[in-house]
């Protein structure tokens, strides 16, 4: 509970004081110390500020400041006692006699819960730490952009509980890309107690640039120098105690592959949180006298509380969050950060007497340009790297000459990213992936199919005739069974995708495809979400956040539904297995994926030329070294996807199968004499004219309608209704084309709405993809008949 939520006359015990820097120091100096009792004495006439009594003193705080103090109240204590919570003691005691002691105890217990945010460059190992420490199974991949949202989990070390948040990988805290802004807003609004800055030891200079921005924000930091085993294997060296002192934070060598250094890392987090760390201290990076002078002048205008130049409250104090360092705000103003400018400008509008920060900033920037012959943003960046280089020299940093991960990577890249060999190898790998998926997956698929058939016969012969027997045999077992048989293929496909992601090959695929992407009107980074779309369109839509250009991001989202997600795979296998000889099945499958890609190329060109305008951004993407994926990681990723598939079997697929069976079993007069006279038969015949040019029968029509919810339902609907008898391979192929191109599942449409913040783009994606599917499938069928 927040202190600001207390009413007049109420008491509470302080759990922790959030916020950072000067604000937190001042609050604590005023007596708002953990485990101390605070009482609300009086609210101002306008309900702000509020007078409190703490440690025998009466002090006032604004509600905005009181929101940053967490407390436990008598009411919370009563609620805990009423629910049987013994507050860790194991026995109950008289409430009136020992209430204060218990409040103190509960405050101590809650104080030992530390909120921790994981921040670092893409591919630095944040998510590996997150998974190792908490036992969570967040997605890990050897390319940037895997974490597209904040994952949360819990961990416990040394008697403390940790609320972990794995933030998206980012190279800086500017507003250049969505993930950068997301991370920055989380740090300033959620205010974690401690930030773990994960640093890739193999690229320490570049990674420390983000560290300097965290230092500017004046937040408690612990550095995890990750992949330190590779660092030592190469013979690299750095004096960690000296580097820790220079950056004002403990730096712990770690390797999250085997858990080396994790306990030491969380011990350092506890020490920073409790204020007992010897390395933790607040430092200012010196940006040169002109920039520093500009920073001081801007701070004097926007500083919360007392102004440096005169004894009066800053007019910005009520509008700028006290959790934000004014030095950091001043630096961002000099850099021309649009989001920070908007924040300060809004504060100025709310206060007519506010000083002109823009004039001060412009004068300071002009002086920097005059003195350094560079703009303020470049000068600040140069100063940061100057500080980093100086700190590394002082710490005796040197690179070794032993095994170099990148040396091996360069040798592999000469082949896999070769001008002539890159594309053939890429497409050969895709063909191999699908071929093995079919050939190897056929054996367990046959076993599962026999098991489903045996179960259906067993239930059918055991139960008496009637609706219950029919529902179980023809609805549940036939519907769910027709989809679950494809689990082996799903697992094999995800095994290959995980292998390419974790090894680092996926980034190379984006690299070799960049020119093609650019000709499509897209960014090279668009290739990664498109590849992810072969697994599932929903996380692929979310992964577009890593694309800096809004134009490329929108176009990528619009063409993602043409990427064949794994939910379509059961339909492909069902139709190709029924109508095509074994030697042609892989080719048919490859043709579907190729047509999906070709359609996306054509549509993206049209969109980039006529529909979605705007400037693109440069293609800048990290190419991490190749790494051998661990069997544990590959197995975990593969099984998690398999679990998701099985959950669908017991959820939406089971429900949909029962609904489809019910609609096919009953009609307007009760139990339908035949399926054509049932509700679903009536529906199918009603829409049959819409698909006359494709040659589909009414069962196929109904399955397409059912597939709007989830594509697996298409296969289960066919399993319940049948409908494959009597249609030609040409009709089957046109049906596959329609399934490939039409309406993505509802979850994908919702994801597009969430990412674009607009139903307009989501509805547009749903409608235009269905129109494209209808036109393409009708054209192929009509031309095929002529041939």
C-alpha positions in Angstrom: 0.0 0.0 0.0 1.2 3.5 -0.7 1.5 6.2 2.0 -0.6 8.5 -0.2 -3.6 6.1 0.2 -3.8 6.6 4.0 -6.7 8.7 5.4 -6.5 11.3 8.2 -5.9 9.7 11.6 -4.6 6.4 10.2 -1.2 4.9 11.1 1.1 2.6 9.2 4.6 1.2 9.3 7.0 2.1 6.5 8.1 -0.8 4.3 10.4 0.9 1.8 11.1 4.2 0.1 11.3 3.9 -3.7 12.7 6.5 -6.0 16.3 7.4 -6.4 19.0 10.0 -6.0 18.5 13.2 -4.2 14.7 12.8 -3.7 15.1 9.5 -1.9 18.0 10.8 0.2 15.9 13.9 1.3 12.9 11.8 2.2 14.9 9.5 4.4 16.7 12.4 6.0 13.2 13.8 7.0 12.6 10.6 9.0 10.7 8.4 6.6 12.8 5.4 7.4 11.9 1.7 6.9 10.1 0.1 9.9 9.2 3.4 11.4 5.6 4.3 12.2 3.9 7.2 10.4 0.6 8.9 11.1 -1.6 11.1 8.9 -2.4 14.3 10.7 -4.0 16.6 8.3 -4.9 17.1 4.6 -4.5 20.6 3.0 -7.8 22.2 1.9 -7.2 21.0 -1.7 -6.1 17.6 -0.3 -2.5 18.2 -1.2 0.0 18.4 0.5 -0.5 16.1 3.5 0.9 16.5 7.0 2.4 13.4 8.6 3.9 12.6 12.0 7.1 10.4 11.9 9.8 9.9 14.5 8.2 12.7 16.7 8.3 15.3 13.9 5.5 16.8 11.9 6.4 17.1 8.2 4.4 17.6 5.0 4.7 15.7 1.7 2.9 16.1 -1.6 0.8 13.1 -2.6 3.0 12.6 -5.6 5.9 12.1 -3.2 3.9 10.0 -0.7 3.1 7.6 -3.5 6.8 6.6 -3.5 6.6 5.3 0.1 5.2 1.8 0.7 3.6 1.0 4.0 1.7 -1.7 5.8 -1.4 -0.6 7.7 -3.4 -1.9 10.7 -6.2 -2.9 8.2 -3.7 -5.0 6.2 -2.6 -6.6 9.4 -6.2 -7.5 10.4 -6.8 -8.9 6.9 -3.7 -11.1 7.2 -4.7 -12.3 10.7 -8.3 -13.0 9.5 -7.1 -15.2 6.7 -4.9 -17.2 9.0 -1.6 -15.7 8.2 0.7 -16.2 11.1 3.2 -13.6 9.7 6.0 -16.2 9.8 5.9 -16.9 13.5 3.9 -20.1 13.4 1.6 -19.1 16.3 -1.1 -16.6 17.0 -0.9 -14.1 19.8 -3.2 -11.4 21.3 -3.8 -8.8 18.6 -4.3 -5.8 21.0 -1.2 -6.7 22.9 1.2 -7.4 20.1 -0.2 -5.6 17.1 2.6 -3.1 16.8 5.3 -5.8 17.1 3.5 -7.8 14.3 3.2 -4.7 12.1 7.0 -4.2 12.6 7.6 -7.8 11.7 5.4 -7.7 8.6 7.1 -4.5 7.5 10.5 -6.2 7.9 9.2 -9.2 5.8 7.9 -7.0 3.0 11.1 -4.9 3.1 12.9 -8.1 2.2 11.1 -8.2 -1.2 13.3 -6.5 -3.8 12.1 -5.4 -7.2 14.8 -6.0 -9.8 14.8 -4.9 -13.5 17.2 -6.7 -15.9 18.6 -4.2 -18.4 21.1 -4.8 -21.2 22.0 -4.9 -24.9 20.2 -7.4 -27.1 21.8 -10.8 -26.9 23.7 -10.1 -23.7 22.2 -12.9 -21.7 19.4 -11.1 -19.7 16.8 -13.7 -20.4 19.2 -16.5 -19.6 19.8 -14.9 -16.1 16.0 -14.5 -15.8 15.4 -18.2 -16.5 18.3 -19.5 -14.4 17.5 -17.4 -11.3 13.7 -17.9 -11.3 13.2 -21.2 -13.1 11.0 -19.4 -15.6 11.0 -20.4 -19.2 11.1 -17.1 -21.1 12.2 -17.3 -24.7 16.0 -17.2 -25.3 17.5 -16.7 -28.7 20.9 -15.7 -30.1 19.6 -12.7 -32.0 18.3 -9.3 -31.0 14.6 -8.8 -30.4 13.6 -12.0 -28.6 12.2 -10.3 -25.6 9.5 -8.0 -26.9 7.7 -7.4 -23.7 8.5 -7.4 -20.0 8.5 -11.0 -18.5 8.0 -11.3 -14.8 9.1 -14.0 -12.4 10.2 -14.5 -8.8 13.4 -15.8 -7.2 14.8 -16.2 -3.7 18.4 -15.9 -2.4 19.8 -15.4 1.1 16.3 -15.0 2.7 15.3 -12.3 0.3 12.5 -12.5 -2.3 13.2 -10.9 -5.7 10.5 -9.7 -8.2 12.4 -10.0 -11.5 11.4 -8.1 -14.7 13.2 -9.0 -17.9 13.0 -5.9 -20.0 13.6 -5.8 -23.8 17.2 -5.6 -25.0 18.2 -2.1 -25.9 21.4 -0.3 -26.9 20.5 3.0 -25.2 17.8 4.8 -23.4 16.9 7.3 -26.1 13.5 7.3 -27.9 15.0 6.0 -31.2 13.1 2.7 -31.0 10.0 1.4 -29.1 12.0 -0.9 -26.9 14.3 1.9 -25.8 11.3 4.0 -24.8 9.6 1.0 -23.1 12.7 0.3 -20.9 13.1 4.0 -20.0 9.5 4.4 -19.0 9.6 1.2 -16.9 12.6 2.5 -15.0 11.1 5.9 -14.3 7.5 4.9 -13.6 7.8 1.4 -12.0 11.0 2.5 -10.1 12.6 -0.9 -9.4 14.7 -1.1 -6.2 17.8 -2.2 -8.1 18.7 -2.6 -11.8 20.9 -5.5 -12.9 22.8 -4.2 -15.9 23.8 -7.3 -17.9 27.0 -6.6 -19.8 28.4 -8.8 -22.5 32.1 -9.3 -21.6 33.0 -10.1 -25.2 32.0 -6.6 -26.2 32.5 -4.7 -23.0 33.2 -1.2 -24.5 30.0 -1.1 -26.5 27.9 -2.5 -23.7 29.1 0.0 -21.2 27.5 2.8 -23.2 24.1 1.8 -21.9 25.7 1.7 -18.4 26.6 5.4 -18.6 23.0 6.2 -19.4 21.9 4.3 -16.3 24.5 6.2 -14.3 23.0 9.5 -15.6 19.5 8.3 -14.3 20.9 8.0 -10.8 19.4 4.6 -10.0 20.9 1.7 -8.0 22.8 -0.6 -10.3 24.6 -3.9 -10.1 26.6 -4.9 -13.2 26.7 -8.6 -14.3 29.8 -9.1 -16.5 28.3 -12.0 -18.4 30.0 -14.6 -20.6 33.0 -14.2 -18.4 34.1 -17.7 -19.1 34.6 -16.8 -22.8 36.3 -13.6 -21.6 38.9 -15.5 -19.6 39.2 -18.2 -22.3 40.3 -15.6 -24.8 42.9 -14.4 -22.3 41.2 -11.0 -21.8 41.9 -9.1 -18.6 40.3 -6.3 -16.6 40.8 -5.1 -13.0 37.2 -5.5 -11.8 37.5 -3.8 -8.4 38.9 -0.7 -10.1 36.3 -0.7 -12.9 33.6 -1.1 -10.2 34.9 1.9 -8.3 35.1 4.1 -11.4 31.5 3.2 -12.5 30.2 3.4 -8.9 28.6 0.0 -8.9 29.6 -3.6 -8.1 30.6 -5.6 -11.2 30.1 -9.4 -10.8 31.7 -11.9 -13.3 28.9 -14.3 -14.4 28.1 -17.1 -16.9 24.4 -17.8 -17.1 24.9 -20.9 -19.1 26.1 -22.8 -16.0 25.0 -20.4 -13.3 28.5 -19.2 -12.4 28.3 -16.0 -10.3 24.5 -15.9 -10.0 24.5 -16.2 -6.2 27.3 -13.6 -5.9 25.3 -11.3 -8.2 22.2 -11.4 -6.0 24.3 -11.0 -2.9 25.5 -7.7 -4.4 21.9 -6.7 -5.2 21.0 -7.2 -1.6 24.0 -5.1 -0.5 23.1 -2.3 -2.9 19.5 -2.4 -1.7 20.4 -2.3 2.0 23.0 0.4 1.4 26.0 -1.8 2.6 27.8 -2.1 -0.8 31.3 -0.7 -0.8 31.4 -0.2 -4.5 28.0 1.5 -4.9 28.2 5.3 -5.1 26.6 8.0 -7.2 29.0 9.4 -9.9 28.7 12.2 -12.5 30.3 11.6 -15.9 32.0 14.9 -16.8 30.8 16.1 -20.2 33.1 19.1 -20.5 32.6 22.6 -19.0 30.2 23.9 -21.7 27.8 21.0 -21.5 28.1 20.8 -17.7 27.3 24.5 -17.5 24.2 23.9 -19.6 23.2 21.0 -17.4 23.5 23.1 -14.3 21.4 25.9 -15.8 18.7 23.6 -16.9 18.6 21.8 -13.6 18.2 25.2 -11.8 15.0 25.7 -13.8 13.4 22.2 -13.6 14.7 21.0 -10.2 12.0 19.8 -7.8 11.9 21.6 -4.5 14.2 24.6 -4.0 15.8 26.3 -6.9 19.5 26.7 -6.8 19.4 30.4 -7.9 16.6 31.7 -5.6 14.7 30.5 -2.5 11.5 29.6 -4.2 9.8 26.4 -5.4 10.4 25.5 -9.0 7.2 25.9 -11.1 8.1 22.5 -12.7 8.1 20.6 -9.3 4.5 19.4 -9.5 4.8 18.3 -13.1 8.1 16.4 -13.4 8.1 13.1 -11.5 10.4 13.2 -8.5 11.7 9.8 -9.4 13.4 11.3 -12.5 16.9 12.7 -12.0 17.0 16.4 -13.1 20.5 15.9 -14.3 19.3 13.1 -16.6 16.4 15.3 -17.8 18.9 18.2 -18.6 21.2 15.8 -20.5 18.3 14.5 -22.6 17.1 18.1 -23.3 20.6 18.9 -24.6 20.4 15.7 -26.8 17.1 16.9 -28.2 15.1 14.0 -26.8 11.5 14.6 -28.1 9.8 12.7 -25.3 11.6 14.5 -22.5 11.0 17.8 -24.3 7.3 17.1 -24.4 7.4 16.3 -20.6 9.0 19.6 -19.7 7.0 21.6 -22.2 3.7 20.3 -20.7 5.1 21.3 -17.3 5.8 24.8 -18.7 2.2 25.1 -20.1 0.7 24.3 -16.7 2.8 27.0 -15.1 2.6 30.3 -16.9 5.5 31.7 -14.9 7.9 28.9 -15.8 11.3 29.9 -17.0 12.1 29.3 -20.7 14.1 26.0 -20.6 14.2 26.0 -24.4 16.2 29.3 -24.5 18.6 28.0 -21.9 19.0 24.7 -23.8 19.5 26.4 -27.2 22.1 28.8 -25.8 24.0 25.9 -24.2 23.8 23.8 -27.4 25.1 26.8 -29.5 28.1 27.2 -27.2 28.9 23.5 -27.5 28.7 23.7 -31.2 31.0 26.7 -31.3 33.6 25.1 -29.0 33.6 21.5 -30.2 32.4 21.9 -33.8 29.8 19.2 -33.1 26.2 19.2 -31.9 25.5 18.6 -28.2 24.2 15.1 -28.7 27.4 14.0 -30.5 29.5 15.7 -27.9 27.7 13.9 -25.1 28.1 10.6 -26.9 31.8 11.2 -27.4 32.2 12.2 -23.8 30.5 8.9 -22.7 32.9 6.8 -24.8 35.8 8.9 -23.6 34.8 8.1 -20.0 34.4 4.4 -20.9 37.9 4.3 -22.6 39.5 6.1 -19.7 37.9 3.7 -17.2 39.0 0.7 -19.2 42.6 2.0 -19.4 42.6 2.7 -15.7 41.3 -0.8 -15.1 44.2 -2.3 -17.2 41.7 -3.7 -19.7 43.4 -5.7 -22.5 42.2 -8.3 -25.0 43.8 -11.7 -25.2 45.1 -13.7 -28.2 43.7 -17.1 -27.4 40.5 -18.6 -28.6 38.3 -15.9 -30.3 34.6 -16.7 -30.7 34.4 -14.2 -33.5 37.3 -15.8 -35.3 35.3 -19.0 -35.7 32.2 -17.0 -36.5 34.0 -15.2 -39.3 35.1 -18.5 -40.8 31.5 -19.9 -40.7 30.1 -16.6 -42.1 32.4 -16.9 -45.2 30.3 -19.8 -46.2 26.8 -19.2 -44.7 26.7 -15.5 -45.6 28.6 -15.8 -48.9 27.3 -13.8 -51.8 26.8 -16.9 -54.0 26.3 -19.6 -51.4 24.2 -17.8 -48.8 20.8 -18.0 -50.5 21.1 -21.7 -51.7 22.2 -22.8 -48.2 19.3 -20.9 -46.6 16.7 -22.4 -48.9 18.3 -25.8 -48.7 18.1 -25.6 -44.9 14.4 -24.7 -45.2 13.8 -27.7 -47.5 15.7 -30.0 -45.2 13.6 -28.8 -42.3 10.3 -29.5 -44.0 11.5 -32.8 -45.4 12.7 -34.2 -42.1 9.5 -32.9 -40.5 7.4 -35.0 -42.9 9.6 -38.1 -43.1 10.7 -38.4 -39.5 7.4 -37.2 -38.1 5.4 -39.8 -40.1 6.3 -42.7 -37.9 5.0 -41.3 -34.5 2.1 -39.7 -36.4 1.0 -43.2 -37.6 1.3 -44.5 -34.0 -0.8 -41.7 -32.6 -3.3 -42.2 -35.4 -3.6 -45.9 -34.6 -4.0 -45.0 -30.9 -6.8 -42.5 -31.7 -8.6 -45.1 -33.9 -8.3 -47.8 -31.2 -9.7 -45.4 -28.6 -12.6 -44.5 -30.8 -13.4 -48.1 -31.4 -13.1 -49.0 -27.7 -15.4 -46.2 -26.7 -17.8 -46.9 -29.5 -18.2 -50.6 -28.6 -18.3 -50.0 -24.8 -21.0 -47.3 -24.6 -24.6 -47.8 -25.7 -25.9 -46.0 -28.8 -27.0 -42.5 -28.2 -26.0 -38.8 -28.3 -23.3 -39.2 -25.6 -21.6 -42.1 -27.4 -21.8 -40.2 -30.7 -20.5 -37.0 -29.2 -17.5 -38.8 -27.6 -16.6 -40.9 -30.7 -17.5 -38.5 -33.6 -17.0 -35.2 -31.8 -14.3 -35.4 -29.1 -12.2 -38.2 -30.3 -12.5 -37.6 -34.0 -12.2 -33.8 -33.7 -9.3 -33.6 -31.2 -7.7 -36.8 -32.6 -7.5 -35.4 -36.1 -5.4 -32.5 -34.8 -3.3 -34.2 -32.0 -1.8 -36.6 -34.5 0.3 -33.7 -35.9 2.1 -33.1 -32.6 5.3 -34.9 -33.7 5.6 -32.6 -36.8 5.0 -29.5 -34.6 7.8 -30.6 -32.3 10.2 -31.3 -35.1 9.5 -28.0 -36.8 10.0 -26.0 -33.6 13.2 -28.0 -32.9 14.7 -26.6 -36.1 13.5 -23.1 -35.5 14.9 -23.1 -32.0 18.2 -24.5 -33.3 18.5 -21.6 -35.9 17.6 -19.0 -33.3 19.9 -20.2 -30.5 22.9 -20.8 -32.8 22.8 -17.2 -34.2 21.9 -18.3 -37.7 18.6 -16.4 -37.7 20.5 -13.0 -37.5 22.5 -14.1 -40.6 19.2 -14.9 -42.4 18.1 -11.3 -41.7 21.5 -10.1 -43.0 21.4 -11.9 -46.3 17.7 -11.0 -46.8 18.1 -7.3 -46.1 18.5 -6.2 -49.8 15.4 -8.2 -50.7 13.5 -6.8 -47.8 14.5 -3.3 -48.8 13.2 -3.8 -52.3 10.0 -5.0 -50.8 9.8 -1.6 -49.0 10.8 -3.2 -45.7 13.6 -3.1 -43.2 16.1 -5.9 -42.8 14.9 -6.4 -39.3 11.5 -7.3 -40.7 12.8 -10.7 -41.7 13.0 -11.9 -38.1 9.3 -11.3 -37.3 8.5 -12.9 -40.7 10.5 -16.0 -39.8 8.9 -16.1 -36.3 5.6 -16.0 -38.1 6.3 -19.5 -39.3 6.0 -20.6 -35.7 3.1 -18.3 -34.6 1.9 -15.0 -35.9 1.0 -13.5 -32.5 4.6 -13.3 -31.0 5.8 -12.3 -34.5 3.5 -9.3 -34.5 4.8 -8.4 -31.1 8.4 -8.8 -32.3 7.9 -5.9 -34.8 8.5 -3.6 -31.9 12.2 -4.0 -32.6 11.8 -2.3 -36.0 12.5 1.4 -35.5 10.7 2.6 -38.6 6.9 2.9 -38.0 6.3 2.5 -41.8 8.3 -0.8 -41.9 6.7 -1.9 -38.7 3.1 -1.4 -40.1 3.9 -3.1 -43.4 5.5 -6.1 -41.6 2.4 -6.5 -39.4 0.1 -6.4 -42.5 2.0 -9.1 -44.4 2.7 -11.4 -41.4 -0.6 -13.4 -41.8 0.9 -14.7 -45.1 3.6 -16.5 -43.2 2.3 -20.1 -42.6 2.1 -20.4 -38.8 2.4 -23.9 -37.2 -1.4 -23.9 -36.6 -1.8 -24.4 -40.4 0.6 -27.3 -40.5 -2.0 -29.9 -39.5 -4.3 -28.8 -42.4 -1.4 -28.9 -44.9 -0.4 -32.4 -43.7 -4.0 -33.6 -43.8 -4.7 -32.4 -47.3 -1.3 -33.2 -48.9 -1.3 -36.7 -47.3 -4.8 -37.3 -48.7 -4.3 -36.1 -52.3 -0.6 -36.1 -53.2 1.9 -39.0 -53.5 4.6 -39.2 -51.0 7.4 -38.0 -53.3 5.5 -34.8 -54.0 4.4 -33.8 -50.5 7.5 -31.8 -49.6 7.3 -29.9 -52.8 3.7 -29.1 -52.3 4.5 -27.9 -48.8 7.5 -25.8 -50.0 5.2 -24.3 -52.7 2.8 -23.1 -50.1 5.5 -21.4 -48.1 6.9 -19.9 -51.3 3.5 -18.6 -52.4 3.0 -17.1 -49.0 6.4 -15.3 -49.2 5.8 -14.2 -52.8 2.4 -12.8 -51.9 3.9 -10.9 -49.0 6.5 -9.5 -51.4 3.9 -8.2 -53.9 1.6 -6.8 -51.1 4.4 -5.1 -49.3 5.5 -3.4 -52.5 2.0 -2.2 -53.1 1.7 -1.0 -49.5 5.0 0.8 -49.5 4.3 2.6 -52.7 0.6 3.5 -52.3 -0.8 2.8 -48.8 1.8 3.4 -46.0 4.1 6.3 -46.6 7.0 7.4 -44.5 10.8 7.4 -44.2 12.7 4.2 -43.5 15.6 3.9 -41.0 19.1 2.6 -41.6 19.7 -1.2 -41.3 21.7 -1.5 -38.1 21.6 -5.0 -36.5 24.0 -6.9 -34.3 25.4 -10.1 -35.7 26.3 -12.1 -32.6 28.9 -14.8 -32.6 27.8 -18.4 -33.4 27.2 -20.4 -30.3 26.5 -24.1 -29.8 23.0 -24.3 -28.4 22.6 -26.4 -25.3 20.5 -29.6 -25.5 18.6 -28.4 -22.5 17.6 -25.1 -24.0 16.6 -26.6 -27.3 14.6 -29.3 -25.6 12.9 -26.8 -23.3 11.9 -24.5 -26.2 10.6 -27.4 -28.3 8.6 -28.9 -25.4 7.1 -25.6 -24.4 5.7 -25.2 -27.9 4.4 -28.7 -27.7 2.7 -27.9 -24.4 1.0 -24.9 -25.9 -0.3 -27.2 -28.7 -1.6 -29.7 -26.2 -3.3 -27.0 -24.2 -5.2 -26.0 -27.3 -6.3 -29.6 -27.7 -7.8 -29.6 -24.2 -9.2 -26.1 -24.6 -10.4 -24.4 -27.8 -10.1 -27.4 -30.0 -12.1 -29.6 -27.7 -14.8 -27.0 -27.3 -14.9 -26.3 -31.0 -15.1 -30.0 -31.9 -18.1 -30.5 -29.6 -19.8 -27.4 -31.0 -19.2 -28.5 -34.6 -20.5 -32.0 -33.8 -23.6 -30.6 -32.1 -24.3 -28.4 -35.1 -23.9 -31.4 -37.3 -26.0 -33.8 -35.1 -29.0 -31.6 -34.5 -31.3 -29.7 -36.8 -34.5 -27.6 -36.7 -36.6 -30.8 -35.9 -34.2 -32.3 -33.3 -31.7 -35.0 -34.3 -31.0 -34.5 -37.9 -31.7 -37.5 -40.3 -28.5 -36.6 -42.2 -25.7 -34.1 -41.7 -26.9 -32.1 -44.7 -30.1 -31.4 -42.9 -28.4 -30.3 -39.7 -27.7 -26.8 -38.6 -24.1 -26.9 -39.9 -25.3 -28.4 -43.2 -27.8 -25.6 -43.6 -25.0 -23.1 -42.9 -22.7 -24.7 -45.3 -25.2 -24.8 -48.2 -26.0 -21.1 -47.5 -22.4 -20.0 -48.0 -21.6 -22.5 -50.8 -22.2 -20.0 -53.6 -19.5 -17.8 -52.2 -16.9 -20.5 -52.9 -18.3 -21.8 -56.2 -15.4 -20.5 -58.2 -13.0 -22.4 -56.0 -14.9 -25.7 -56.4 -15.2 -26.2 -52.6 -18.0 -28.4 -51.1 -20.0 -27.2 -48.2 -18.0 -29.1 -45.6 -14.8 -27.2 -46.7 -16.8 -23.9 -46.6 -17.8 -24.6 -43.0 -14.3 -25.5 -41.9 -13.0 -22.2 -43.2 -15.6 -20.3 -41.2 -14.7 -22.3 -38.1 -11.0 -21.5 -38.7 -11.5 -17.9 -37.9 -11.1 -18.7 -34.2 -8.0 -20.8 -34.6 -6.6 -22.5 -37.6 -6.3 -25.9 -35.9 -10.1 -25.9 -35.8 -10.1 -26.3 -39.6 -8.5 -29.7 -39.3 -10.8 -30.8 -36.4 -13.9 -29.6 -38.3 -12.9 -31.7 -41.3 -12.2 -34.6 -38.9 -15.8 -34.3 -37.6 -17.6 -33.6 -40.8 -15.5 -35.4 -43.3 -15.8 -33.7 -46.7 -12.6 -34.8 -48.4 -14.3 -37.5 -50.5 -14.9 -36.7 -54.1 -12.8 -33.6 -54.4 -9.9 -33.4 -56.8 -6.2 -32.7 -56.0 -6.7 -29.3 -57.8 -9.6 -28.4 -55.4 -7.4 -29.6 -52.5 -4.6 -27.4 -53.5 -6.8 -24.4 -53.9 -8.2 -25.1 -50.5 -4.7 -25.1 -49.1 -4.1 -21.7 -50.8 -7.2 -20.2 -49.2 -6.1 -21.6 -45.8 -2.6 -20.1 -46.4 -3.8 -16.6 -47.2 -7.1 -15.9 -45.5 -8.1 -14.3 -42.2 -5.5 -14.9 -39.5 -6.7 -16.1 -36.2 -8.5 -13.8 -33.8 -5.5 -13.7 -31.5 -3.4 -12.3 -34.3 -6.0 -9.6 -35.1 -6.0 -8.6 -31.4 -2.2 -8.5 -31.4 -2.2 -6.2 -34.5 -4.8 -3.9 -32.7 -2.6 -3.8 -29.6 0.6 -3.0 -31.5 -1.0 -0.4 -33.7 -3.3 1.0 -31.0 -6.0 1.0 -33.7 -8.9 -1.4 -34.7 -8.7 0.2 -38.1 -5.5 -1.6 -39.0 -6.6 -4.8 -37.4 -9.9 -4.9 -39.3 -8.1 -3.9 -42.5 -5.7 -6.9 -42.1 -8.7 -9.3 -41.5 -10.6 -8.1 -44.6 -7.8 -7.7 -47.2 -6.2 -11.0 -46.5 -9.5 -12.8 -47.0 -10.0 -11.0 -50.3 -6.5 -11.9 -51.4 -7.2 -15.6 -50.5 -10.5 -15.6 -52.4 -8.9 -14.1 -55.5 -5.8 -16.3 -55.6 -7.6 -19.6 -54.9 -10.4 -18.8 -57.5 -7.8 -17.8 -60.1 -5.7 -21.0 -59.6 -8.8 -23.2 -59.7 -10.2 -21.6 -62.9 -6.8 -21.7 -64.7 -6.2 -25.2 -63.5 -9.4 -26.4 -65.0 -8.5 -24.9 -68.4 -5.1 -26.6 -68.3 
